[in-house]
Amino acid sequence: PALLDVTLPQSIVTAQTVVIGEPEQMAASAQALYATGATLLKVKLDDRLISERMVAIRAAVPDATLIVDANESWHSEGLAARCQLLSDLGVAIL
């Protein structure tokens, strides 16, 4: 750091992962992670229950920053609607 004349950050934010499960389980997991101080949550999804899962998670952690990992399970069919849903829910990254 001294060589580059830069100040190191006091902390680094990393994403904590919400694994695929039923909507209620994922919402509870997101809430538990957020309660420990995790403000950036990576939500793993497949091609099932996308809306139900994401709505439940957003309701559980309204102030968290959410990123979505679709695990290569999404295809072009229905993608526009899924992207609109994620945008409406304030998802930061897909």
BADREN-980971 format. One record per residue: residue in one letter; x, z, y of N, C-alpha, C in turn. Coordinates in steps of 0.02 Angstrom, whole numbers, padded with zeros to 5 digits, always signed. Atoms other than C-alpha are relative to their C-alpha. Example, Ala and Ser with C-alpha at 12.3 -4.5 7.8 and 13.67 -1.06 7.14 Angstrom:
A+00045+00000-00059+00615+00390-00225+00045+00000+00060S-00042-00003-00059+00684+00357-00053-00039+00037+00055
***
This chain:
P+00041+00000-00060+00000+00000+00000+00043+00000+00063A-00042-00002-00060+00137+00043+00124+00034-00067+00011L-00031+00065-00005+00220-00122+00087-00045-00051+00034L+00048+00048-00027+00063-00217+00132-00032+00024+00065D+00028-00030-00060+00017-00101+00276-00077-00001-00002V+00072-00004+00008-00160-00078+00210-00020+00071-00017T+00028-00065+00018-00268+00075+00191-00041-00007-00063L+00038+00002+00062-00333+00107+00017-00068+00032+00010P+00066-00031-00005-00518+00143-00001-00001+00069-00031Q+00006-00067+00028-00568+00322-00035-00035-00001-00068S+00034+00007+00064-00681+00265-00176-00016-00073-00012I+00018+00068+00019-00728+00108-00269-00066+00003-00037V+00066+00002+00031-00907+00068-00316+00003-00046-00061T+00005+00042+00060-00932+00005-00493-00072+00003-00025A+00069+00003+00027-01093-00047-00579-00004+00039-00065Q+00017-00033+00063-01169+00060-00714-00054-00042-00034T+00044+00047+00036-01265-00034-00849-00062+00033-00027V+00064-00018+00030-01448-00017-00894-00009-00049-00058V+00003+00043+00058-01459-00083-01072-00072-00022-00015I+00065+00028+00017-01602-00187-01142-00040+00049-00043G+00045-00043+00037-01750-00087-01203-00071-00012+00025E+00068+00003-00025-01933-00058-01170+00001+00017+00075P-00001-00011-00072-01980-00055-00985+00006+00074+00020E-00002-00071-00017-02008+00134-00983+00069+00030-00014Q-00067-00024+00018-01842+00167-01070+00051-00023+00053M-00047+00027-00048-01749+00055-00949-00008+00034+00068A+00012-00034-00064-01832+00136-00798+00028+00071-00002A-00026-00068+00007-01787+00309-00863+00076+00000+00001S-00073+00006+00000-01608+00254-00894+00026-00014+00071A-00020+00016-00069-01595+00180-00719-00005+00062+00044Q+00011-00061-00040-01665+00340-00643+00054+00052-00016A-00051-00049+00020-01543+00448-00743+00068-00020+00028L-00064+00023-00027-01394+00342-00691+00003+00010+00076Y+00003-00008-00073-01449+00343-00509+00007+00074+00020A-00003-00071-00014-01468+00532-00515+00072+00027-00005T-00070-00021+00005-01283+00545-00563+00043-00029+00056G-00037+00029-00056-01235+00448-00407+00014-00074-00007A-00010+00072+00009-01233+00271-00476-00051-00037+00043T+00045+00035-00046-01305+00167-00335-00002-00075-00014L-00003+00070+00019-01257-00003-00409-00014-00004-00075L+00020+00002+00070-01347-00041-00572-00003-00073-00024K+00001+00066+00033-01318-00191-00685-00054+00004-00054V+00056+00000+00046-01479-00228-00779+00009-00057-00050K-00005+00050+00053-01459-00318-00946-00071-00021-00018L+00065+00027+00019-01606-00432-00987+00007-00054-00052D+00005+00058+00042-01658-00556-01118-00059-00040+00026D+00056+00041-00025-01807-00674-01110-00069+00032-00012R+00064-00036+00012-01941-00542-01148-00012+00051+00055L+00022-00054-00044-02038-00427-01032+00040+00005+00065I-00043+00000-00060-01935-00477-00881-00035+00034+00058S+00037-00029-00057-02067-00436-00751-00014+00074-00011E+00017-00070+00014-02121-00275-00835+00062+00045+00007R-00061-00040-00004-01943-00213-00851+00024+00008+00071M-00028-00003-00068-01888-00258-00676-00046+00039+00048V+00046-00037-00043-02045-00190-00592+00007+00075-00014A-00007-00070+00018-02026-00026-00687+00066+00029+00026I-00065-00023-00025-01842-00012-00642+00000+00008+00075R+00002-00004-00074-01870-00050-00458-00042+00060+00022A+00042-00058-00018-02010+00080-00452+00038+00065-00012A-00037-00061+00016-01894+00208-00532+00058+00013+00047V-00059-00006-00044-01746+00174-00416-00007-00047+00060P+00014+00046-00056-01812+00098-00255+00060-00013+00046D-00057+00008-00045-01648+00123-00161+00064-00025-00033A-00060+00024+00035-01526+00064-00294+00012-00074+00014T-00018+00071-00002-01433-00100-00280+00000-00025-00072L+00007+00026+00068-01480-00202-00433+00033-00068-00007I-00025+00065+00020-01387-00344-00515-00026-00013-00070V+00030+00018+00064-01456-00438-00665+00048-00043-00041D-00038+00040+00048-01363-00503-00818-00050-00023-00053A+00050+00028+00046-01478-00618-00916+00029-00017-00069N-00031+00009+00066-01355-00627-01061-00006-00070-00028E+00005+00070+00020-01363-00817-01066-00065-00016-00036S+00063+00009+00037-01543-00802-01128-00052-00040+00040W+00049+00036-00041-01630-00891-00984+00017-00075+00002H-00007+00072-00004-01658-01078-00976-00038-00025+00061S+00029+00027-00062-01724-01194-00841-00076+00011+00003E+00072-00010+00000-01905-01171-00895-00017+00071+00025G+00020-00065-00028-01979-01032-00788+00052+00033+00043L-00055-00031-00038-01816-01001-00698-00019+00012+00073A+00018-00007-00071-01887-01029-00523-00044+00062+00010A+00045-00058-00006-02024-00899-00551+00039+00065-00012R-00041-00060+00013-01898-00775-00622+00043+00016+00060C-00041-00011-00059-01784-00799-00474-00041+00026+00058Q+00044-00025-00053-01930-00773-00355-00017+00073-00012L+00014-00070+00017-01976-00611-00445+00060+00044+00019L-00060-00040-00015-01797-00548-00431+00011+00006+00075S-00006-00001-00073-01792-00595-00247-00051+00049+00029D+00053-00044-00025-01958-00506-00216+00017+00074-00013L-00018-00069+00017-01886-00350-00300+00067+00021+00031G-00061-00017-00035-01729-00356-00194+00062+00002-00043V-00060+00004+00043-01606-00397-00333+00055-00035+00039A-00056+00026-00040-01436-00428-00255+00036-00059-00032I-00039+00052+00034-01353-00537-00387-00033-00016-00067L+00023+00022+00066-01411-00639-00537+00059-00032-00034
***
